[in-house]
Amino acid sequence: MLKFLKNTLTLILFICIIGTSFFVGKYFGSSQCRICAPEELNFSLFWEGYQQIKNDFVNSGEIDEQKIIYGALSGMAKSLEDPYTIFLDPEETKIFLEDTEGVFEGVGMEIGLRDGQLTVIAPLEKTPAQKAGIRSGDIIVKIDDTFTNNIMTEEAVKIIRGEKGTEVSLMIMRDGWEKPEEFNIERGIIEIPSLEWELMSSSEGKEDIAYLKLYQFSSQAESDFKEAASEILKGPAERIILDLRNNPGGYLHVAKNISGWFLEKGKVVVIEDFNGKEKEKVYNSQGPSTLLSYPVVILINRGTASGSEILAGALRDNKSIKLIGEKSFGKGCVQEVKKLSDGSTLKITVANWLTPERVSISDEGLEPDIEVEMTEEDYLQGKDPQLEKAIEVIKEIR
């Protein structure tokens, strides 16, 4: 009987860890459960290790068995050495879902691992992080009393997050600095806008440049873009500056659909490369193509990542639109979100993104056609030479 129970529990653990999945593409959708394991997999080894811990750990009465399961799942994800393939427990899953809705409490910045270091992808617009002076490319050395070497992104997010009015200390290292500096940031309620736009004057004094800044590709961004595009079409603008700086991405379908405003219907927006595991998936523009005739330039920097790299790459490859600024972040991989039975999730990298001309976004990023760096003096004096260059360039486009 004991052997039967042991084998039954082993099977249940196996199903929980390996088999239960919830396939949603880029967001939650229909479930597909599947169990597959190589014949040589000796899963009894997990049970053996569990029993040794249960029997011999000095404080065995304090063992949280659920944490052991979560630790095993997290360890499996970490063993792949892919910073974007991760396990999220129910609490971390809740934080992830809050991020996609665009309202949460914290300091307001997108972070990720770059060359093994916890790095700021982008401080989000009008947030405590941005107001405190955090910048794209900053390396987070320590969070409060926790050093970040060997820390996973989601663990760092949990530490940084907190209630409005509380404070978090970030030890930051930045290019050009001799030693890290401490930033004490008061947490707040983070409500991230999707975009803002305004008319700007050309040298002739006419307000004929639409400056459109996309902050993220949230669920709200598509409808906000449609409204902005309608206003641009009815107004005096004759050319567009599309600012994708510090845009960390968001939903793929939103980035694809916004691309369709600038591209002919049927043009390739992005290609998903599954490394031979399955046929490539090509995403094409569905229109409406109503901004097709407008001259456009695009601003990018180290905080331009994921969906914003897709949009920039699609417009560059299809229309030879100039990219101005700094090299983008290089987050060009596809994660599928698998929901597990207790509300935890696995985010698994399943493919890499290629631009229409088959340039891999992953790791490399997009090189600007016209490189313009922001210096420390520019930041301190509130100057924006990248935007100034964009205005200069677009005035010459007919």
LUMZATI-899667 format. One record per residue (C-alpha): residue number from 1; residue in three letters; x, y, z. Coordinates in pm, whole numbers, plus 32768, in hexadecimal, padded with zeros to 4 digits. Layout:
BEGIN
NUM, ALA, X, Y, Z
...
This chain:
BEGIN
1, MET, 8000, 8000, 8000
2, LEU, 811B, 80EE, 805B
3, LYS, 81C4, 80A3, 7F11
4, PHE, 807E, 80E5, 7E5A
5, LEU, 8050, 8236, 7F07
6, LYS, 81BA, 828F, 7EC3
7, ASN, 8196, 8242, 7D51
8, THR, 804B, 82FD, 7D40
9, LEU, 80E0, 8435, 7DDF
10, THR, 8208, 8420, 7CF4
11, LEU, 811D, 8416, 7BCB
12, ILE, 8056, 853F, 7C4D
13, LEU, 8195, 8608, 7C81
14, PHE, 8209, 85AA, 7B25
15, ILE, 80C5, 8623, 7A8B
16, CYS, 80CD, 876A, 7B50
17, ILE, 8233, 87BA, 7AF2
18, ILE, 824F, 8739, 798F
19, GLY, 80F6, 8713, 78FF
20, THR, 7FF7, 881A, 795F
21, SER, 8003, 8942, 7873
22, PHE, 7F21, 8A53, 7803
23, PHE, 7F74, 8AD1, 76A8
24, VAL, 7F1A, 8C3A, 7662
25, GLY, 8010, 8CB4, 755E
26, LYS, 806C, 8E08, 75E6
27, TYR, 7F49, 8E1D, 76DA
28, PHE, 7E4E, 8D34, 777F
29, GLY, 7D72, 8C63, 769D
30, SER, 7D16, 8AF7, 766D
31, SER, 7DC6, 89E0, 772E
32, GLN, 7E8E, 88C3, 769F
33, CYS, 7F03, 87BD, 7799
34, ARG, 8011, 86D4, 772C
35, ILE, 80FA, 85E0, 77D8
36, CYS, 823F, 857F, 7738
37, ALA, 8379, 84F9, 77D5
38, PRO, 84A1, 8439, 7748
39, GLU, 84A6, 82CD, 77A9
40, GLU, 85F5, 82F4, 7858
41, LEU, 8570, 83FF, 7946
42, ASN, 8593, 8378, 7AA7
43, PHE, 8493, 8448, 7B5C
44, SER, 84B2, 8370, 7C91
45, LEU, 85F0, 8438, 7CD2
46, PHE, 8518, 8564, 7D2C
47, TRP, 8452, 8490, 7E23
48, GLU, 8594, 8404, 7EB2
49, GLY, 8621, 8561, 7EEF
50, TYR, 84D8, 85D9, 7F81
51, GLN, 84D0, 84B8, 8077
52, GLN, 8638, 84F8, 80E4
53, ILE, 85E2, 8664, 812E
54, LYS, 849F, 8605, 81DD
55, ASN, 854D, 84FF, 82B4
56, ASP, 869B, 85A3, 8301
57, PHE, 8673, 871F, 82FA
58, VAL, 86B2, 87A2, 8459
59, ASN, 8573, 8876, 8458
60, SER, 849C, 877F, 839C
61, GLY, 8363, 87F6, 844F
62, GLU, 8388, 894A, 83AB
63, ILE, 839E, 88C7, 8246
64, ASP, 82A9, 8970, 8159
65, GLU, 8261, 885D, 805E
66, GLN, 81C1, 8950, 7F69
67, LYS, 8305, 8A18, 7F61
68, ILE, 83C2, 88DB, 7F0A
69, ILE, 82E3, 88A8, 7DD9
70, TYR, 8307, 8A14, 7D74
71, GLY, 847E, 89FC, 7DA6
72, ALA, 848F, 88CC, 7CC2
73, LEU, 83C9, 8980, 7BB3
74, SER, 84A1, 8AB7, 7BD6
75, GLY, 85DC, 89E3, 7BC6
76, MET, 856A, 893D, 7A85
77, ALA, 8534, 8A91, 79E4
78, LYS, 8682, 8B18, 7A61
79, SER, 873E, 89E9, 79E0
80, LEU, 86EF, 8A59, 787A
81, GLU, 87C8, 8B91, 78B3
82, ASP, 86CD, 8C67, 77F9
83, PRO, 8678, 8DA6, 78BA
84, TYR, 851C, 8DB1, 7823
85, THR, 84B2, 8C4A, 7872
86, ILE, 8436, 8C5E, 79D7
87, PHE, 8349, 8BC9, 7AD6
88, LEU, 8258, 8CB4, 7B87
89, ASP, 81A5, 8C4A, 7CC4
90, PRO, 803F, 8CC9, 7CF4
91, GLU, 80B4, 8E0C, 7D9B
92, GLU, 81B1, 8E52, 7C85
93, THR, 80A8, 8DFC, 7B81
94, LYS, 7FC2, 8F01, 7C1C
95, ILE, 80D8, 9007, 7BFE
96, PHE, 8112, 8FA2, 7A93
97, LEU, 7FA1, 8FCD, 7A3F
98, GLU, 7F96, 911F, 7AF0
99, ASP, 80BA, 9191, 7A18
100, THR, 7FFD, 9141, 78D8
101, GLU, 7ED6, 920F, 7951
102, GLY, 7FB9, 933B, 798D
103, VAL, 7F54, 9393, 7AF4
104, PHE, 8016, 9320, 7C28
105, GLU, 80DA, 939A, 7D56
106, GLY, 8252, 93B9, 7D45
107, VAL, 835B, 9499, 7CAA
108, GLY, 8306, 9468, 7B39
109, MET, 841C, 93CF, 7A6C
110, GLU, 844B, 92A2, 798B
111, ILE, 8573, 91CA, 79EF
112, GLY, 861A, 9094, 7961
113, LEU, 875C, 8FCE, 7956
114, ARG, 8867, 9042, 7861
115, ASP, 89B2, 8F85, 785B
116, GLY, 8952, 8EF2, 79AC
117, GLN, 891F, 9046, 7A4E
118, LEU, 87D6, 90D6, 7AC8
119, THR, 87A1, 91F9, 79DB
120, VAL, 86A1, 930D, 79B2
121, ILE, 85FF, 92E0, 785E
122, ALA, 853D, 9423, 7883
123, PRO, 84B6, 9507, 7994
124, LEU, 8346, 9533, 7947
125, GLU, 82B2, 9685, 78FA
126, LYS, 825A, 9771, 7A18
127, THR, 82B2, 9672, 7B26
128, PRO, 8384, 968F, 7C64
129, ALA, 84A2, 95D6, 7BB7
130, GLN, 84AC, 96CE, 7A98
131, LYS, 848D, 97FB, 7B80
132, ALA, 85A9, 9773, 7C58
133, GLY, 8691, 976C, 7B2A
134, ILE, 8699, 95F8, 7ADD
135, ARG, 86FD, 95BC, 7970
136, SER, 86F8, 94A9, 786D
137, GLY, 8830, 93D2, 788B
138, ASP, 8865, 9411, 79FF
139, ILE, 88E3, 92DC, 7AB5
140, ILE, 883A, 9294, 7C03
141, VAL, 894B, 921D, 7CEE
142, LYS, 887C, 9207, 7E2C
143, ILE, 8710, 922B, 7E96
144, ASP, 86F9, 9298, 8000
145, ASP, 87DD, 9195, 80AB
146, THR, 87C9, 9093, 7F94
147, PHE, 88E4, 907B, 7E97
148, THR, 8867, 9022, 7D3A
149, ASN, 8973, 8F30, 7CC5
150, ASN, 88C3, 8DE9, 7C6A
151, ILE, 876B, 8E82, 7CA7
152, MET, 8651, 8E3E, 7BB0
153, THR, 8584, 8F5D, 7B26
154, GLU, 8440, 8EF5, 7BCE
155, GLU, 84E8, 8EDB, 7D23
156, ALA, 8571, 903B, 7CF4
157, VAL, 8419, 90BB, 7C90
158, LYS, 8382, 902F, 7DD0
159, ILE, 8485, 90E7, 7EA3
160, ILE, 8463, 9230, 7DE7
161, ARG, 82E8, 922B, 7DED
162, GLY, 8236, 92B0, 7F1F
163, GLU, 8124, 938C, 7FA2
164, LYS, 8102, 94F7, 7F3E
165, GLY, 81C3, 95DA, 802A
166, THR, 82CA, 94DA, 808C
167, GLU, 8432, 94FC, 8018
168, VAL, 8526, 9417, 7F66
169, SER, 869C, 9448, 7F43
170, LEU, 8744, 93F1, 7DF9
171, MET, 88BE, 93E6, 7DD1
172, ILE, 88F9, 9444, 7C64
173, MET, 8A2B, 9425, 7B85
174, ARG, 8A2A, 94EC, 7A40
175, ASP, 8B13, 9501, 7913
176, GLY, 8C1F, 9603, 7959
177, TRP, 8C02, 95EF, 7AD4
178, GLU, 8D29, 957E, 7BA8
179, LYS, 8C4C, 94F0, 7CBB
180, PRO, 8ADA, 94AB, 7CFC
181, GLU, 89F0, 95B3, 7D86
182, GLU, 88C4, 9585, 7E69
183, PHE, 8766, 95F0, 7DFE
184, ASN, 8658, 95FE, 7F0B
185, ILE, 8507, 95F5, 7E5C
186, GLU, 83AF, 9619, 7EF6
187, ARG, 82B9, 9523, 7E64
188, GLY, 8176, 95A0, 7DCC
189, ILE, 8046, 9533, 7D08
190, ILE, 80C1, 94F2, 7BA8
191, GLU, 7FD0, 9545, 7A90
192, ILE, 8089, 9524, 794A
193, PRO, 8002, 95EA, 7820
194, SER, 8006, 953A, 76D0
195, LEU, 805F, 966A, 75FE
196, GLU, 8065, 97E3, 75DC
197, TRP, 807D, 98BA, 74A7
198, GLU, 809D, 9A28, 7448
199, LEU, 80D4, 9B07, 731C
200, MET, 8231, 9B96, 72F1
201, SER, 82A9, 9CB1, 7217
202, SER, 8398, 9C8C, 70F2
203, SER, 8494, 9D9A, 709D
204, GLU, 8390, 9E4B, 6FCB
205, GLY, 82C1, 9E82, 7104
206, LYS, 81A8, 9D9B, 7099
207, GLU, 812D, 9C99, 7191
208, ASP, 8145, 9B81, 7095
209, ILE, 8201, 9A74, 715A
210, ALA, 813C, 997B, 722C
211, TYR, 821B, 990A, 734B
212, LEU, 8189, 97BF, 73C5
213, LYS, 8223, 9717, 74F6
214, LEU, 81BE, 95AF, 7539
215, TYR, 8206, 9549, 76A0
216, GLN, 8199, 93DD, 7691
217, PHE, 80C1, 92E5, 75D0
218, SER, 7FBB, 92AC, 76DD
219, SER, 7E56, 9239, 76A8
220, GLN, 7DF1, 93A9, 769D
221, ALA, 7EFB, 9416, 75A4
222, GLU, 7E48, 93A1, 7469
223, SER, 7D0C, 946C, 74A5
224, ASP, 7DDA, 9598, 7517
225, PHE, 7EAA, 9584, 73DA
226, LYS, 7D72, 9574, 7301
227, GLU, 7CF1, 96B2, 73A5
228, ALA, 7E40, 9765, 737F
229, ALA, 7E60, 96F8, 7212
230, SER, 7D04, 977C, 71CA
231, GLU, 7D62, 98D0, 725C
232, ILE, 7EA9, 98D7, 7196
233, LEU, 7DF3, 9887, 7053
234, LYS, 7CFC, 99A2, 708A
235, GLY, 7E08, 9A9C, 70F1
236, PRO, 7F1C, 9B5F, 7042
237, ALA, 8034, 9A5F, 707B
238, GLU, 80F3, 99FC, 6F41
239, ARG, 81FD, 991C, 6FE0
240, ILE, 8223, 9846, 7119
241, ILE, 8334, 980F, 721B
242, LEU, 82F2, 96C3, 72C9
243, ASP, 83A2, 96B9, 7419
244, LEU, 83DC, 9556, 749A
245, ARG, 84E7, 95AE, 7598
246, ASN, 84BC, 9501, 76E8
247, ASN, 839A, 9434, 765E
248, PRO, 83D0, 92D8, 76F5
249, GLY, 82C8, 922F, 761D
250, GLY, 8186, 917E, 767B
251, TYR, 808D, 90B7, 75B0
252, LEU, 8105, 9038, 745E
253, HIS, 7FB2, 9061, 73B8
254, VAL, 7FA6, 91D0, 7420
255, ALA, 80FE, 9216, 738B
256, LYS, 809A, 915D, 724D
257, ASN, 7F52, 9218, 722A
258, ILE, 7FF3, 936B, 725F
259, SER, 80F2, 9310, 7152
260, GLY, 7FCC, 92E2, 7068
261, TRP, 7F7D, 9455, 7070
262, PHE, 80CD, 949C, 6FC7
263, LEU, 80E9, 9370, 6EDC
264, GLU, 8034, 92EC, 6DAC
265, LYS, 7F4C, 91CA, 6DF7
266, GLY, 8002, 907D, 6DD5
267, LYS, 815F, 90FF, 6E23
268, VAL, 822B, 902E, 6F18
269, VAL, 8238, 90C3, 7076
270, VAL, 82FE, 8FB7, 712E
271, ILE, 8363, 8E4A, 710B
272, GLU, 8362, 8D4E, 7227
273, ASP, 8482, 8C58, 7202
274, PHE, 8455, 8B15, 72C8
275, ASN, 85B6, 8A9A, 7281
276, GLY, 8539, 897C, 71AA
277, LYS, 8445, 88EF, 72AD
278, GLU, 8320, 8961, 71DC
279, LYS, 82D6, 8A33, 70AB
280, GLU, 8323, 8BA5, 70C0
281, LYS, 81FB, 8C85, 7108
282, VAL, 81E2, 8DC4, 703C
283, TYR, 8113, 8EEA, 70B8
284, ASN, 8097, 8FCE, 6FA4
285, SER, 8006, 9129, 6FAF
286, GLN, 7E8B, 9137, 6FAE
287, GLY, 7E79, 92AC, 6F6B
288, PRO, 7DCA, 93A1, 6F7B
289, SER, 7F01, 9444, 6EDB
290, THR, 7E71, 95A2, 6F02
291, LEU, 7FBF, 9636, 6F76
292, LEU, 8078, 9594, 6E54
293, SER, 80B9, 96D9, 6D96
294, TYR, 814E, 9799, 6EBC
295, PRO, 82C8, 97C1, 6ECE
296, VAL, 833A, 971F, 7015
297, VAL, 8475, 9707, 70E7
298, ILE, 8497, 9633, 7221
299, LEU, 8551, 9679, 7365
300, ILE, 85EA, 9550, 741E
301, ASN, 86D2, 951D, 7548
302, ARG, 8744, 940E, 763A
303, GLY, 85E7, 9408, 76D0
304, THR, 8546, 93B0, 7582
305, ALA, 84F3, 9240, 75AE
306, SER, 8418, 9122, 753C
307, GLY, 82DA, 91A3, 7491
308, SER, 8372, 92F7, 744C
309, GLU, 8499, 924D, 739E
310, ILE, 839E, 918D, 72C9
311, LEU, 82F0, 92CE, 7260
312, ALA, 8439, 9383, 7218
313, GLY, 84C5, 9259, 7157
314, ALA, 8389, 9231, 7088
315, LEU, 8381, 939D, 701D
316, ARG, 84F4, 93A7, 6FD6
317, ASP, 84FA, 926A, 6F04
318, ASN, 83BA, 92AF, 6E43
319, LYS, 83D6, 9427, 6E0C
320, SER, 8546, 947B, 6E4E
321, ILE, 84D8, 9558, 6F6F
322, LYS, 8604, 95E5, 7029
323, LEU, 864B, 957E, 718F
324, ILE, 86EB, 9694, 725B
325, GLY, 878C, 9681, 73B2
326, GLU, 8837, 955B, 745C
327, LYS, 883E, 93E3, 742E
328, SER, 8703, 933B, 74B4
329, PHE, 86FA, 9243, 75D5
330, GLY, 86E3, 90FE, 750E
331, LYS, 85C0, 903F, 75A9
332, GLY, 854C, 8F80, 7478
333, CYS, 84C0, 8E3C, 74FD
334, VAL, 8361, 8DB3, 751F
335, GLN, 82D8, 8D3B, 766B
336, GLU, 81A4, 8C65, 7691
337, VAL, 80F3, 8C79, 77DF
338, LYS, 808E, 8B26, 7868
339, LYS, 7F98, 8B34, 7986
340, LEU, 7FBA, 8A1D, 7A85
341, SER, 7EA1, 898E, 7B56
342, ASP, 7EDA, 8A5A, 7C94
343, GLY, 7EF4, 8BAE, 7BE9
344, SER, 806D, 8BA7, 7BBC
345, THR, 80FD, 8BCA, 7A5E
346, LEU, 8224, 8B72, 7983
347, LYS, 829F, 8C71, 7887
348, ILE, 835D, 8BAA, 7783
349, THR, 842C, 8C30, 7662
350, VAL, 83AD, 8B78, 752E
351, ALA, 8433, 8C46, 740B
352, ASN, 850A, 8D6C, 739F
353, TRP, 8493, 8E9C, 72E1
354, LEU, 8524, 8EF6, 718F
355, THR, 84E6, 903E, 70D9
356, PRO, 8451, 9028, 6F78
357, GLU, 85B3, 901B, 6EED
358, ARG, 85FF, 8EFD, 6FDF
359, VAL, 86DA, 8FC3, 70CE
360, SER, 86CE, 8F24, 7228
361, ILE, 8661, 9016, 7335
362, SER, 86D0, 8F2E, 7450
363, ASP, 8803, 8FA2, 750B
364, GLU, 887F, 9079, 73EA
365, GLY, 8776, 9189, 73EA
366, LEU, 8740, 9282, 72CF
367, GLU, 8859, 9368, 7265
368, PRO, 87EF, 94CF, 7221
369, ASP, 8823, 9557, 70C3
370, ILE, 8889, 96A0, 7162
371, GLU, 8933, 967A, 72B3
372, VAL, 88FC, 9790, 73AF
373, GLU, 895A, 975B, 751A
374, MET, 88CD, 980C, 7649
375, THR, 89E8, 9891, 7724
376, GLU, 89DD, 98CC, 7899
377, GLU, 89D9, 9A41, 7852
378, ASP, 88AB, 9A14, 776C
379, TYR, 87E8, 9969, 7882
380, LEU, 8848, 9A6D, 7986
381, GLN, 87F0, 9B91, 78A3
382, GLY, 86AF, 9AF7, 781E
383, LYS, 8731, 9AEC, 76B9
384, ASP, 86C0, 99EA, 75B9
385, PRO, 87B7, 99DB, 7497
386, GLN, 8711, 989C, 7418
387, LEU, 85C4, 9948, 73E6
388, GLU, 8674, 9A77, 7351
389, LYS, 871B, 9994, 7253
390, ALA, 85CF, 98ED, 7203
391, ILE, 8533, 9A41, 71B9
392, GLU, 865B, 9A9E, 70DF
393, VAL, 8647, 9959, 701A
394, ILE, 84CF, 9951, 6FE7
395, LYS, 84C2, 9AB3, 6F63
396, GLU, 8592, 9A3E, 6E3B
397, ILE, 84AA, 991B, 6DE6
398, ARG, 83A7, 9964, 6CDA
